[in-house]
C-alpha cells in the first residue's frame, strides 16, 4: 500500500474531510488532492504533521504490514546485531526507507524537545465602539534599562509551525522560522526604547489573538531583491490593537495602556502568508 493510499484510507476511517486535514496540517487542499489524482506520495517534510493529524506513527505510514521493518520491541530493541544484519541484507529501497525513518524519528525528537505549552494570560474585549482589543494580563518581559530580546526570540520560537485565521476575511497566516529573529532584531526593533520596546516585547504573548482580530488589509509590492523569494507576491499590512497592564507600587494592576500596531505579513512564493514582524506600535 502506497503512502498516499494509507493517508486516504485513514481519512475514511476517521470520517475526516480533506479540508479538515488541511486545517490541521497547514497543507493546501490542492496539494492533498494531487496526491490522490496524480498517485504521488507527500514530501518528507509533510509526514510529521500528517502523522499528528491522522493519529498515526511514522512506522504505520511508511512501512508495509508484515515486512521485516515491523520489529517487535522484545527482540530487536536489545539485539542491535540483528538490526544491523537486517539492514545489510535489505535491498537499496528498503535501506533508503530505514535511513529516512531514523532521520524522521530524530526530527520528531527535536520537535518534542522544543515544543512547550505556552501559558498565556490573554483575552479579547471590545471597546465602546465595538473594536476588538487583545488584553495581555501579564508582563513577562521586564527590563529596568533594556529588553533582553534574545529571551523574546526564544519565546517566539514556540509559535513556529502554527497558523491562525484572521476573522475579518478568513485569511490564514502562518508562523515561519524567520519571525523570531526578525521580530527581535529588525531595524525597527533596534530603535525602540522605553514603553514601546516593552510593549513590543510583551506583545509576543498575544500573537495568535492579534492576528485573529486584525483588520484593514492593505497590499504593497515587494521592492527589495533580498525578499524576492520569501515575499515574491508582495506584502500585506493589517491593523491590530493590544493592551498591557500598568502596576502600582504595591504590585496591583491600576490601569491598562492601549497600543495600536501593524502586522507585516509576507506573501511567499508558495502562496502562503507569513507573519514577518509587528511595526508602528503607538500608545493610544
N, C-alpha and C positions, 0 to 999 in steps of 0.2 A: 504494500500500500504506500503510495507516494505521500510526501509531507502535506501537500495541498489537499489531498483526498482526506487525510486524517483531520485536517482543520475543518472541512465542511461536514464531515461525519460527526465531529464533536459539536458543531453548531446545531445540527439536527437533534442530537441527544439533549442539549441544553435548551432547545427551543429558543435559541438566540439568533437575532437577525444580523445581517452584515453591517447594518447601521449601528447597532449596539456594540458590535465588535470594534468598529471604527472608533466609536466614542471611548471605549475602554482602553484602546491601544494607541490612539492618535494616528493610526494608519488610514489613509484615504480610502473611502469606499470603492473608488475606481480601481485602486491597487488590489484590494481584496477580490473584486470581481474578476480582474485579469488573471488571478491565479487559477480560477476555475475555467474561464473562457480559453486561455492560452495554454492551460495544463502545465503551469510552471510553479516551482516552489518559491516561497518567500526568501528574501535575502537574510543572511545570518543575523544582522542587527535587529531583525523583526522578531526573532524567535523567542527571546526572553519575555517581551511584553505579551506575545501571543500565549505563551505558556501560563502567564499570570492570569490573563483574561479568561482562558479556557479551563483553568484549574487542571493543567497537565504538567507532568515533569518533562524535562528535555529528553529523557530516555523514551517516554511514551511517544513523543513527537518525532524523534529522529530514528528510532530503532524499530525494525520489524519484529513481530512476535515470533517466538520460537527460533531465535537465532542465537549464535554464541555470544551476542552482546548482552543478552538478558542473564546476567550473572546473579547467582544467589549470594546474599551477604555472608552466610556462614562459611562458604568455601573460599570465595575469592578476595574478600577483604583481608584475609590473613595469609593468603597464598600469592605473594607478589610474583613468584617464579612462574606460576601457572598463567598469570595475566600476560607476562612477557612472552611466554610460549604461544599463547593465543594470538598475540599481536604479530609475532614473526610469521606465524602460519597463515595469516589472513592475506587476502588479495589487496591490491592497491586501493580500491574503492573503500573497502572495509577499514583499512588503516587510516585513510583520509577522514572518514566519519568518526573514528575513535578519537583521533587527534583533535578534530573540531569540537567534539563533545567535551573533551577535557578543557579546551580553551573556553567554551561557554560556561562550564562549571566555575572556572576562575572568574569569569565576568560576573556571574551570579553572586559569588562570594564577595566580590568587591562592592557590588550594589548593596548587598545586605549589610556589609560592614559600614557603608557610608550613609545608609538610609536611617533617618531618625524621625520619630513622631514630633512634629513641630507643635509645641504647646503655645497657643496664642490667645491673648485676651482681646479679641477684636469683635466688633459688632457694626451693623449698618443701621443708621437712623435717617429720618427725613427732617429737614428744616421746615419753617413755616411756609415756604414757597413750594414745598414738595420735592426739593432737590436732595438726592442721596449724599450722605457723608459717612465715610468709614471712620468709626471711633476706635482708636487704639488706646486701650486702658492700662498700658504699662510702658514704662521707659526702660528698655533693655540695654540700649547703648548710651552710656553716660561718659562724660569727659569734662574735667574741670578746664582743660585748656584746648584739647582737640579730640576728635573722634578716632578710635582705633579702627580704621577702615578695613584692616585685614580681618577683624572679627566679623564685620558686616559681610565681607566677601564669603567667609566660611559659612555664615548663616544662610546666605542666599543659595549656596550650592544644594541645599536640601530641596529646593523647588525644581531643580533641573530635571527635565523629563515630563513635568506636569503640563497640563494645558487647561485653560479656563475660557468660558464663553462670555462675551460682552452682551449684557441683557438687552441693550437698546436695539441691536441689529443682528445678533446671533453670530457675529464673527468669533472664530476660535483663535486664541492667542497662546502660543507655546512658550515655554521657558527653555531656552537653549543654554549651552555651556558657556556662551560668551557673556551672558548677563552679569554673573557675579563680579567678573573683572571690570567690565565697562561701568557698571553701577558704582563701584567703589573707587575706580581710578580714572574716570573720564576727566577731560579738561574742566568740564562744568563742576564736577565734584571737588577737584583740587582747589578751586577758588572759593568754595563755600566756607563760611565762618559762622560761629555763634549758633543762634537759634535755628537758622536754616540748615546748617550742617547737621545739627542734632535731629532736626525734623526729617531730613532725607534718610539718615541712618535708621531711625526708628520706623520710618515708613516701610522698611523691608519686611516688617512683621505682617503687613496688610496687603501684600502683592496680589493674592487671589481676589480679595474684595475690591481693591482699587481698579482691577481690570474689569470685574463684573459690573461696576456702576459707571464705567467710563461713557462719556457722551461726546457729541460734536466732532465726529470723524472728519479729518481733513487729509489731503494727499499732497505729496510733493515728489518730483522726480529725483532720482539719485544723481548727485552732481560730482561725486568723488570716485575716481577709478579704483581706489582701495576697497570700495564697497560693491564693486561690480558683481561679485558672486553672492555675498551674503545679503545684499539688498538690491538684487538685479531688477526687481519690479518696483523699486522706489520705497518711500517711507510713508507711514501714517502717524498722525498725532491725534490723541484723544485727551479731553479734559477730564479731570477727576478731582476729588476732594477728600481730605482726611483731617482728623482732629487728634491732638495729643494733650495729655493731662499736664496741668501745672500744679505742683505740690507746694503746700505751705511749709513753714519751718518745722511743724510737728509731724510732717510726713503724710498729711491728708490731702486729697485732691480738692483744690479750691475752685478750679475752673478748667476749661479746655481752650486751647488755641486752635483755630481752624486754618488750614492751609489749602490753597489751590495748587495744582500741579498738572503737568502734561506728560502723558505716556508717549514715548518714542518707540514706534514699532516698525521693524524692518520686514519687507515683503521679499522673501528669499526666492532664489531661482527654482526651488522645489514647489513654489506656490503657497507655502505656509507662511504665516505671520508670527514673528517672534518679538517678544518684549526686549528692547535693546537698552533702554535707560529711562529714568524719570527726571524730567527737567522743569525749569521755570517754576520752582517752588516758591510760593509767596504767601506770607501771612495775611489773612483776611482781616 
